[in-house]
Amino acid sequence: MTENDYLKDITEIKNLMNRSSKFLSLSGLSGILAGVYAVLGAAIAYFFLFPRINKTLYIDSLTFNLLVLDLALVAILSIVTAFILSSRRAKKTGEAMWDETSKRLIFNFSLPLLVGGIYILIKLSSQHYGLTGSLMLIFYGLALVNASNFTISSIKYLGYTEIILGLISAAFPGYGFWFWVIGFGVFHIIYGTIMHLKEKQ
């Protein structure tokens, strides 16, 4: 066997090991759409819900519930889209969609989000709204970094970016909404586009 044959065999073995220990069918297009959903959700909040707050100078229960509904719809649409598109990609690549690897991925991604979500709800219940956007970015970034051990490793860089953006947002609480739009909207679209172009290669 030549040196090239050995290198080819090593590459194939490495790919098999990655496939057995990591879920590699995450769709770049789902990242783009998640960013679009976030921008649209932010636009709805900015043009329809924020004027209600500016008029009354406080968040009444109806406006608060509508904001939570807006966020929930963005999250649900993003999750459903990611599941559908990743399922399609997994079928094309012959990867199992639901196995021990994907279960570990979901657990490691969900744990920081669950903890962060509970903490944010506790803060909101005591009417501390200022750092909500920052906390969302930080805990989401931690979730991405935590999950990167079980999927595409480059996703951790998006996680680092979200964490850094969340910390910057904490220093400028009056601009939390715009940092949220950049983190969940713009950065998702950029990262998703990069991943989508790599998938096409």
Number of C-alpha atoms within 10 A of each C-alpha: 5 7 8 9 10 11 11 12 12 12 12 12 12 12 11 12 11 15 17 16 15 21 26 22 23 21 22 24 23 26 26 24 20 27 26 19 21 28 20 16 21 23 14 14 18 13 10 13 19 16 12 16 14 10 9 9 10 12 18 11 9 11 17 15 12 14 19 12 13 18 16 13 15 20 16 13 16 20 13 13 18 20 16 13 16 21 19 16 18 19 12 10 11 10 16 17 19 11 12 14 19 18 14 18 20 14 15 20 21 17 16 21 20 14 11 20 16 12 14 19 14 12 15 15 10 8 11 12 15 18 22 21 22 28 22 21 27 25 23 27 28 23 24 28 24 20 25 22 18 23 22 16 14 14 20 20 15 21 24 17 16 29 25 17 20 27 16 15 25 21 12 14 16 12 16 24 19 14 23 24 20 18 28 23 24 19 18 25 24 16 19 23 18 15 21 18 11 10 13 6 5
